[in-house]
Amino acid sequence: MKKTLVALAVMAVAGSANAGIELYNKDGITVNMKGDVEVRYKKAKTKDAELQQEIDDADFGFDTRYAVNDATQVGFYWEFSAIENDRADTGKADYGDVYVGFYNDQLGTLKVGKLATQLDDAGVGSDHLFGVNSFVDAADVAGDEAIRYDLDKGDFYFGFGLMQDKHNNKGLGEDGSLVDLKVGYRGLKDFDFTGFFGQAKFKGHATKDKQSLAALEARYSGIENVGLEAGFYSVSSTPLTGDKNTDNTFALAADYAMNDWTFAGGFSSTQYDAEGKDNLNTWFVNAGYGIAPSTTAYVEIGGDNDDANEVGYGVGIKASF
């Protein structure tokens, strides 16, 4: 699924493989299976675009854990995906996340393999199709050679990630790297604050030298059935030649749950540093209905102030286990 600003937090939870269907549990060994399927009809924001069907998710994965003792587990996760480049348009199938994990109740979780790092968790809101603008739209923060550590102590949580590109298939270059951090605090009543920072160094890229990404997010849940979220995102890009550019985005999002219905919307404004590039304002609104457990049918519209675009819309259904 496209990593838009408002979808990423949900994706991070779904991709953890902690939930799902228990297939085996005996003698300290557990095997769980998870999966996601999403089919939709979407008319893109591009002018004169036509309504077309998309298979946005079609994957399943197995999470196997072995208990070392009462507090520690070692595990392996393998995900199979029928989607390539987030679309089932090639007739090919491939694997998704594949990693070995070490889990301890007090020390946290360490994963090594093919997976996403901390910046993949950045994002606010609840979109299905369009979302609002942020740096994560263009940032690739998942790779074949990644390490991720997470620690959650209730009020305080922390994580860091590392990624290299020795296979030279992620755009960083054989000697390039990505490092990112996440720090959060949810000890203030009804509030959750999260900060992110990442730096990518490119070696052998045609135009880029390095890129720094930072974000600050706040969530408020003190109103019954209402979620309010805000985020500030900054990207500083240093090219091989020329001046450094810094692009800043401020985003707001909200959702309201009523019985089996959920209504959501969001707005963002991006200021570009590059000369001659206009600011971009992006918005979306949607409604989703839970027709069964973990199954949602939805409709969404979205747009922006780019003269080359018009209002986009779509409907779809998604299910997970």
DAPEZI-V978604 format. One record per residue. RES is the residue in three letters. SS is DSSP state (@ for helix, = for strand, . for the rest). PSI is psi in degrees with one decimal (none if undefined). OMEGA is omega as a letter, one per 40 degrees, with the letter a starting at -180 (none if undefined). Layout:
# DAPEZI-V978604
RES_SS_PSI_OMEGA, RES_SS_PSI_OMEGA
This chain:
# DAPEZI-V978604
MET_._143.0_i, LYS_._134.9_a, LYS_._68.6_i, THR_._163.6_a, LEU_._-42.3_a, VAL_._-2.8_a, ALA_._-18.5_a, LEU_@_-38.8_a, ALA_@_-40.5_i, VAL_@_-41.2_a, MET_@_-36.8_a, ALA_@_-40.2_i, VAL_@_-45.9_a, ALA_@_-35.0_a, GLY_._-5.5_a, SER_._-19.1_i, ALA_._19.0_i, ASN_._-28.8_i, ALA_._170.0_i, GLY_._-157.3_a, ILE_=_126.1_i, GLU_=_119.2_i, LEU_=_-28.9_a, TYR_=_139.4_i, ASN_=_98.3_a, LYS_=_139.0_i, ASP_._39.4_i, GLY_._10.1_i, ILE_=_128.8_i, THR_=_144.7_i, VAL_=_119.6_i, ASN_=_149.0_i, MET_=_135.6_i, LYS_=_159.0_i, GLY_=_159.7_i, ASP_=_137.7_i, VAL_=_132.7_i, GLU_=_126.7_i, VAL_=_136.0_a, ARG_=_160.8_i, TYR_=_127.1_a, LYS_=_134.2_i, LYS_=_111.3_a, ALA_._165.9_a, LYS_._-16.3_i, THR_=_136.5_a, LYS_._138.4_i, ASP_._11.9_i, ALA_._148.3_a, GLU_._154.0_i, LEU_._126.8_a, GLN_=_154.8_i, GLN_=_141.2_i, GLU_=_140.5_i, ILE_=_102.2_a, ASP_=_-28.7_i, ASP_=_137.9_i, ALA_=_82.1_a, ASP_=_159.8_i, PHE_=_156.5_a, GLY_=_158.9_i, PHE_=_128.2_i, ASP_=_110.2_a, THR_=_128.6_a, ARG_=_140.6_i, TYR_=_125.3_a, ALA_=_121.7_i, VAL_._-44.1_i, ASN_._-168.0_a, ASP_._-22.5_a, ALA_._-11.3_a, THR_=_138.4_i, GLN_=_151.1_i, VAL_=_142.0_a, GLY_=_170.0_a, PHE_=_136.7_i, TYR_=_135.9_i, TRP_=_129.9_a, GLU_=_134.3_i, PHE_=_133.1_a, SER_=_134.2_i, ALA_._7.9_a, ILE_._134.1_i, GLU_=_130.1_a, ASN_._38.2_i, ASP_._17.4_i, ARG_=_140.0_i, ALA_._64.7_a, ASP_._6.6_a, THR_._-10.3_a, GLY_._10.6_a, LYS_._153.2_i, ALA_._151.2_a, ASP_=_177.4_i, TYR_=_152.0_i, GLY_=_-124.8_i, ASP_=_136.8_i, VAL_=_118.3_a, TYR_=_162.2_i, VAL_=_139.5_a, GLY_=_146.9_i, PHE_=_124.5_a, TYR_=_126.4_i, ASN_=_135.6_a, ASP_._-32.7_a, GLN_._-33.0_a, LEU_._-12.4_i, GLY_=_-159.3_a, THR_=_133.5_i, LEU_=_127.5_i, LYS_=_139.5_a, VAL_=_125.6_i, GLY_=_-141.8_i, LYS_=_108.9_a, LEU_=_174.9_i, ALA_=_149.9_i, THR_._-167.5_a, GLN_@_-35.7_a, LEU_@_-18.6_i, ASP_@_-20.1_i, ASP_@_-11.5_a, ALA_._139.1_i, GLY_._149.9_i, VAL_._154.1_i, GLY_._-163.9_a, SER_._73.6_i, ASP_._168.2_i, HIS_._-34.6_a, LEU_._-48.9_a, PHE_._-51.3_a, GLY_._-168.3_i, VAL_._173.9_a, ASN_._148.7_i, SER_._174.2_i, PHE_@_-24.9_a, VAL_@_-10.1_i, ASP_@_-38.1_a, ALA_._-9.9_a, ALA_._129.9_i, ASP_._104.1_a, VAL_._31.7_i, ALA_=_142.7_a, GLY_=_171.9_a, ASP_=_-19.1_a, GLU_=_71.6_a, ALA_=_153.5_i, ILE_=_135.7_i, ARG_=_133.3_i, TYR_=_136.2_i, ASP_=_138.2_i, LEU_=_125.1_a, ASP_=_115.2_a, LYS_._24.8_i, GLY_._-91.1_i, ASP_._-32.7_a, PHE_=_138.9_i, TYR_=_153.4_a, PHE_=_150.8_i, GLY_=_155.8_i, PHE_=_158.2_i, GLY_=_151.6_i, LEU_=_142.9_i, MET_=_134.9_i, GLN_=_177.9_a, ASP_._51.2_a, LYS_._-23.7_i, HIS_._-7.1_i, ASN_._46.6_i, ASN_._10.8_i, LYS_._1.7_i, GLY_._-7.0_i, LEU_._-31.9_a, GLY_._157.8_a, GLU_._-31.0_i, ASP_._11.1_i, GLY_._169.5_a, SER_=_160.3_i, LEU_=_131.3_i, VAL_=_133.1_i, ASP_=_158.1_a, LEU_=_151.8_i, LYS_=_132.4_i, VAL_=_132.4_a, GLY_=_155.2_i, TYR_=_125.3_i, ARG_._23.4_a, GLY_._-16.8_i, LEU_._129.0_a, LYS_._125.6_i, ASP_._3.7_i, PHE_=_150.6_i, ASP_=_118.0_a, PHE_=_135.8_a, THR_=_133.7_i, GLY_=_143.4_i, PHE_=_147.4_i, PHE_=_138.1_i, GLY_=_152.0_i, GLN_=_127.5_i, ALA_=_134.6_i, LYS_=_125.3_a, PHE_._133.7_i, LYS_._112.4_a, GLY_._3.1_i, HIS_._147.5_a, ALA_._-32.7_a, THR_._-25.9_a, LYS_=_148.2_i, ASP_=_-56.4_i, LYS_=_164.5_a, GLN_=_133.2_i, SER_=_137.1_a, LEU_=_132.5_i, ALA_=_148.9_a, ALA_=_148.5_i, LEU_=_125.8_a, GLU_=_148.5_i, ALA_=_138.6_i, ARG_=_140.9_i, TYR_=_129.0_a, SER_._27.3_a, GLY_._-2.4_i, ILE_._129.1_a, GLU_._128.5_i, ASN_._9.8_a, VAL_=_136.5_i, GLY_=_128.5_i, LEU_=_135.9_a, GLU_=_148.0_i, ALA_=_148.7_i, GLY_=_145.3_i, PHE_=_131.5_a, TYR_=_135.2_a, SER_=_134.4_i, VAL_=_123.0_i, SER_=_120.2_a, SER_=_128.4_i, THR_=_112.2_i, PRO_=_168.9_i, LEU_._-34.5_i, THR_._145.6_i, GLY_._-175.0_a, ASP_._154.4_i, LYS_._139.8_i, ASN_=_140.9_i, THR_=_121.1_i, ASP_=_132.5_a, ASN_=_138.8_i, THR_=_134.7_i, PHE_=_131.8_a, ALA_=_145.1_i, LEU_=_144.6_i, ALA_=_153.5_i, ALA_=_153.3_i, ASP_=_153.7_a, TYR_=_127.4_a, ALA_=_132.4_i, MET_=_103.6_a, ASN_._-121.1_a, ASP_._2.8_a, TRP_=_146.5_i, THR_=_128.6_i, PHE_=_136.4_a, ALA_=_157.1_i, GLY_=_163.7_i, GLY_=_158.6_i, PHE_=_141.7_i, SER_=_153.3_i, SER_=_124.4_a, THR_=_128.7_i, GLN_=_120.0_a, TYR_._140.3_a, ASP_._-26.0_a, ALA_._136.7_a, GLU_._133.9_i, GLY_._-0.1_i, LYS_._119.4_a, ASP_._152.3_i, ASN_._149.2_a, LEU_=_123.8_i, ASN_=_127.0_a, THR_=_145.5_a, TRP_=_161.3_i, PHE_=_155.1_i, VAL_=_148.0_i, ASN_=_168.7_i, ALA_=_135.1_i, GLY_=_145.1_a, TYR_=_125.9_i, GLY_=_98.8_a, ILE_=_-15.2_i, ALA_=_167.1_i, PRO_._129.2_i, SER_._24.2_i, THR_=_125.0_a, THR_=_131.5_i, ALA_=_140.4_a, TYR_=_162.4_i, VAL_=_141.8_a, GLU_=_144.8_i, ILE_=_152.4_a, GLY_=_156.5_a, GLY_=_-179.3_i, ASP_=_179.8_a, ASN_._14.7_i, ASP_._125.4_a, ASP_._-20.9_a, ALA_._-4.9_a, ASN_=_167.8_i, GLU_._179.7_a, VAL_._130.8_i, GLY_=_161.3_a, TYR_=_165.9_i, GLY_=_164.3_i, VAL_=_153.7_i, GLY_=_178.1_i, ILE_=_138.9_i, LYS_=_149.5_a, ALA_=_149.0_i, SER_=_157.1_i, PHE_._none_none
